[in-house]
Amino acid sequence: MFSERLRQVRIKAGESQKKLGELLDVSPSQISDMESGRRGTTIEKLALICRHYHVSADYLLGLSDEC
């Protein structure tokens, strides 16, 4: 669920994998891996993603359908 929702919020924001990678200090290929479910992330980076896209961790993790 995380991988799908991460991709959805990134695309909705009109951002590239490169831009998100810069925010998280990781490569675009690592973002691609996160969005395909091959890689997870740290709690710290999850918090950055949530603040950046104004969504809850529960939403990104699939625990809630409310952003």
CORDA-V912921 format. One line per field, one symbol per residue. ss: DSSP state (A for helix, B for strand, O for the rest). A space follows every 10 residues. Layout:
ss->???
This chain:
ss->OAAAAAAAAA AAOOOOAAAA AAAAOOOAAA AAAAAAOOOO OOAAAAAAAA AAAOOOAAAA OOOOOOO
